């Protein structure tokens, strides 16, 4: 698994503007739960929502992005369609819960 990493606010904005649908995963490499959940979310996107692009923001190395998008808890998942945030899940959420939230919007767009 090798998700694309976003390191600057400019990259973040560019990703949102240049892709129809995007999932941005905020986490750290030092948290076992965050790492484990990242793999599961990545797998979910690949399997069920192939048109969504997956990106990663490391909270420790990108504090400005983290602050700008209020993603202080790890893990935090933000899902954008056509440049607008539609799904936000933080800290305690299940994969099934995330799947249902994305599926509803995904089916409308695709």
Secondary structure, DSSP 8 states (H G I E B T S, - for coil): ---EE--SHHHHHHHHHH-SEEEEEEE-TT-HHHHHHHHHHHHHHHHH-TTSEEEEEETTT-HHHHHHTT--SSSEEEEEETTEEEEEEESS--HHHHHHHHHHHHHHH-
